Amino acid sequence: MSDVFVLGAGVVGMTTAYALASRGHSVTVIDAGLAPAERGASFGNGAQLSYAFTDALASPSLVANLPMYLLGRDPAFRLTPTLSPKFWGWSLRFLANSSRASFERNTIEVLKLAMESRCAFADLSSKFHFDHRSTGKLNLYSSHVALRNAEALARLKNRHGADQKILTPDEAIEREPALAGYGHAFVGALWSPFDEAGDSRLFCQNIHRLLQSDYGVKFKFDTEIKSLKTRGQKINSIVTSAGEFECERAVIALGVWSAAIAKSSGIRLPIWPMQGYSLTVPATSMAPSSSITDTTRKVVFCKIGDRLRIAGLADIGDSRATFRPDRFQTLLETARGIFPDAGDYNANLNAWTGLRPMTPNSQPIVGASKVAGLFLNCGHGSLGWTLSMATALRLAAVIN
Ligand SMILES: Cc1cc2nc3c(=O)[nH]c(=O)nc-3n(C[C@H](O)[C@H](O)[C@H](O)COP(=O)(O)OP(=O)(O)OC[C@H]3O[C@@H](n4cnc5c(N)ncnc54)[C@H](O)[C@@H]3O)c2cc1C
């Protein structure tokens, strides 16, 4: 087995390192942060292992709502076009994926990955702690049209192995009593009994320990990757702030930053950031035990250990993770509106923002690149925590 460099120590890089080291490769992970999952999207995400809710972003209903997003009339989704040609190239490919047929195909492809991940996470949860919990997931809908669309898609996903079911508001409240005060505000819910939750940052920290102690994986933190050098269409070295490392095999797992580094070796990746936000507060005994998503407001609530994570919103346009107080205010107001007593909202809110690495078809980019020895595991979008184990295993199977 060979030496492989994994570029990136977010959840995708760490699971890639695990899958490769388990197959006997000698692995070195490089990251600009001082520890795993410190600087990217894996730090403070929604914590959902969303095995059944794999709906692609590009869809007929999203396109129908575009004018509303462009006018800033939607509280959850903001679209601010930029002048960047890359943004427009990405957007055209995104629109080409928004027909019903593409939406359904993309959703099912991601579902297959998510189900592979589910088995892999079940194995890992006995090896180390990451606040992993079988929560089930309730998606709440505030319009009958959206609920009917969800029901039709659930029928399709159930034919491919999911197990989703529509519930009335009363049935949803029976399943999750913490929703009692909010019953008037949704017309129905989609119940995904096998969905789970866990802390992806804690996962990265503890798999880091396991990789060092049991697999001899080496880590180079505080090391900024500047570019990749190739020779004759073959990967040759990685240029970093700590010097140049010769290599024969490397995996790009740099989340939203993958495209810039891949470009230095002549590879163009269709990844554009979609910014999201989270708050993490102490949970009370009134916190929901299931994961709850308010689908209209694109906000998820999830208990992780003794904390309540409130995460979501989606801003496309700006490619930087700008700290926006108004978006955190929206999250806080949504939380107070739905679950006024579920968390201590007067405590430190641990406000965090991150960038989801979106591809036009919501499918991650996994496999060999056109540069020999250079592999890709990136573009996991809104479901990188969920899909990480599946894509790591699929990638490891093609590296020898
Ligand atoms: C608000 C929000 C909520 C979300 N909720 C969920 C959820 O509930 N469930 C789910 O499955 N997914 C969720 N996601 C998506 C998920 O968090 C991401 O898809 C996933 O974390 C991507 O992991 P990654 O390892 O590819 O990238 P990242 O976690 O971003 O890691 C990339 C790593 O690359 C390193 N890096 C970047 N550039 C360089 C460089 N030049 N040199 C060296 N190192 C570099 C960074 O330091 C970082 O550690 C959410 C995302 C957001 C923003």
The ligand as an SDF file (V2000), in Angstrom:
LIG
                    3D

 53 58  0  0  0  0  0  0  0  0999 V2000
  -24.8960   26.1710    8.8280 C   0  0  0  0  0  0  0  0  0  0  0  0
  -24.5380   24.8150    8.2950 C   0  0  0  0  0  0  0  0  0  0  0  0
  -25.2880   23.7070    8.6960 C   0  0  0  0  0  0  0  0  0  0  0  0
  -24.9850   22.4490    8.1900 C   0  0  0  0  0  0  0  0  0  0  0  0
  -25.6880   21.3780    8.6740 N   0  0  0  0  0  0  0  0  0  0  0  0
  -25.3610   20.1300    8.2630 C   0  0  0  0  0  0  0  0  0  0  0  0
  -26.0250   19.0050    8.8210 C   0  0  0  0  0  0  0  0  0  0  0  0
  -26.8580   19.1380    9.7070 O   0  0  0  0  0  0  0  0  0  0  0  0
  -25.7020   17.7820    8.3500 N   0  0  0  0  0  0  0  0  0  0  0  0
  -24.7610   17.6050    7.3870 C   0  0  0  0  0  0  0  0  0  0  0  0
  -24.5370   16.4670    6.9710 O   0  0  0  0  0  0  0  0  0  0  0  0
  -24.0750   18.6540    6.8650 N   0  0  0  0  0  0  0  0  0  0  0  0
  -24.3490   19.9110    7.2800 C   0  0  0  0  0  0  0  0  0  0  0  0
  -23.6850   20.9840    6.7730 N   0  0  0  0  0  0  0  0  0  0  0  0
  -22.6850   20.7630    5.7270 C   0  0  0  0  0  0  0  0  0  0  0  0
  -21.3710   20.2180    6.2780 C   0  0  0  0  0  0  0  0  0  0  0  0
  -21.0060   20.9460    7.4400 O   0  0  0  0  0  0  0  0  0  0  0  0
  -20.2660   20.3390    5.1990 C   0  0  0  0  0  0  0  0  0  0  0  0
  -20.7030   19.7510    3.9990 O   0  0  0  0  0  0  0  0  0  0  0  0
  -19.0000   19.6070    5.6690 C   0  0  0  0  0  0  0  0  0  0  0  0
  -18.6010   20.0650    6.9480 O   0  0  0  0  0  0  0  0  0  0  0  0
  -17.8740   19.7930    4.6680 C   0  0  0  0  0  0  0  0  0  0  0  0
  -16.7470   19.1480    5.2140 O   0  0  0  0  0  0  0  0  0  0  0  0
  -15.3360   19.2830    4.5080 P   0  0  0  0  0  0  0  0  0  0  0  0
  -14.4010   18.4610    5.3080 O   0  0  0  0  0  0  0  0  0  0  0  0
  -15.4810   18.9930    3.0510 O   0  0  0  0  0  0  0  0  0  0  0  0
  -14.9720   20.8230    4.5840 O   0  0  0  0  0  0  0  0  0  0  0  0
  -14.5730   21.7240    5.8500 P   0  0  0  0  0  0  0  0  0  0  0  0
  -15.1710   21.2350    7.0920 O   0  0  0  0  0  0  0  0  0  0  0  0
  -14.8520   23.1200    5.4280 O   0  0  0  0  0  0  0  0  0  0  0  0
  -13.0230   21.5010    5.9830 O   0  0  0  0  0  0  0  0  0  0  0  0
  -12.0890   21.9900    5.0450 C   0  0  0  0  0  0  0  0  0  0  0  0
  -10.7330   22.0250    5.7210 C   0  0  0  0  0  0  0  0  0  0  0  0
   -9.7730   22.4560    4.7490 O   0  0  0  0  0  0  0  0  0  0  0  0
   -8.8500   23.3020    5.3950 C   0  0  0  0  0  0  0  0  0  0  0  0
   -8.2590   24.1870    4.3850 N   0  0  0  0  0  0  0  0  0  0  0  0
   -8.9050   24.9690    3.4980 C   0  0  0  0  0  0  0  0  0  0  0  0
   -8.0160   25.5880    2.6810 N   0  0  0  0  0  0  0  0  0  0  0  0
   -6.7870   25.1920    3.0770 C   0  0  0  0  0  0  0  0  0  0  0  0
   -5.4770   25.4580    2.5990 C   0  0  0  0  0  0  0  0  0  0  0  0
   -5.2400   26.2590    1.5680 N   0  0  0  0  0  0  0  0  0  0  0  0
   -4.4440   24.8700    3.2440 N   0  0  0  0  0  0  0  0  0  0  0  0
   -4.6600   24.0080    4.2750 C   0  0  0  0  0  0  0  0  0  0  0  0
   -5.8800   23.7140    4.7480 N   0  0  0  0  0  0  0  0  0  0  0  0
   -6.9340   24.2920    4.1590 C   0  0  0  0  0  0  0  0  0  0  0  0
   -9.6590   24.0690    6.4290 C   0  0  0  0  0  0  0  0  0  0  0  0
   -8.8240   24.5350    7.4600 O   0  0  0  0  0  0  0  0  0  0  0  0
  -10.6580   23.0110    6.8760 C   0  0  0  0  0  0  0  0  0  0  0  0
  -10.2280   22.3290    8.0290 O   0  0  0  0  0  0  0  0  0  0  0  0
  -23.9390   22.2760    7.2480 C   0  0  0  0  0  0  0  0  0  0  0  0
  -23.1740   23.3700    6.8710 C   0  0  0  0  0  0  0  0  0  0  0  0
  -23.4500   24.6320    7.3800 C   0  0  0  0  0  0  0  0  0  0  0  0
  -22.6020   25.7980    6.9670 C   0  0  0  0  0  0  0  0  0  0  0  0
  1  2  1  0
  2  3  1  0
  2 52  2  0
  3  4  2  0
  4  5  1  0
  4 50  1  0
  5  6  2  0
  6  7  1  0
  6 13  1  0
  7  8  2  0
  7  9  1  0
  9 10  1  0
 10 11  2  0
 10 12  1  0
 12 13  2  0
 13 14  1  0
 14 15  1  0
 14 50  1  0
 15 16  1  0
 16 17  1  0
 16 18  1  0
 18 19  1  0
 18 20  1  0
 20 21  1  0
 20 22  1  0
 22 23  1  0
 23 24  1  0
 24 25  2  0
 24 26  1  0
 24 27  1  0
 27 28  1  0
 28 29  2  0
 28 30  1  0
 28 31  1  0
 31 32  1  0
 32 33  1  0
 33 34  1  0
 33 48  1  0
 34 35  1  0
 35 36  1  0
 35 46  1  0
 36 37  1  0
 36 45  1  0
 37 38  2  0
 38 39  1  0
 39 40  1  0
 39 45  2  0
 40 41  1  0
 40 42  2  0
 42 43  1  0
 43 44  2  0
 44 45  1  0
 46 47  1  0
 46 48  1  0
 48 49  1  0
 50 51  2  0
 51 52  1  0
 52 53  1  0
M  END
$$$$
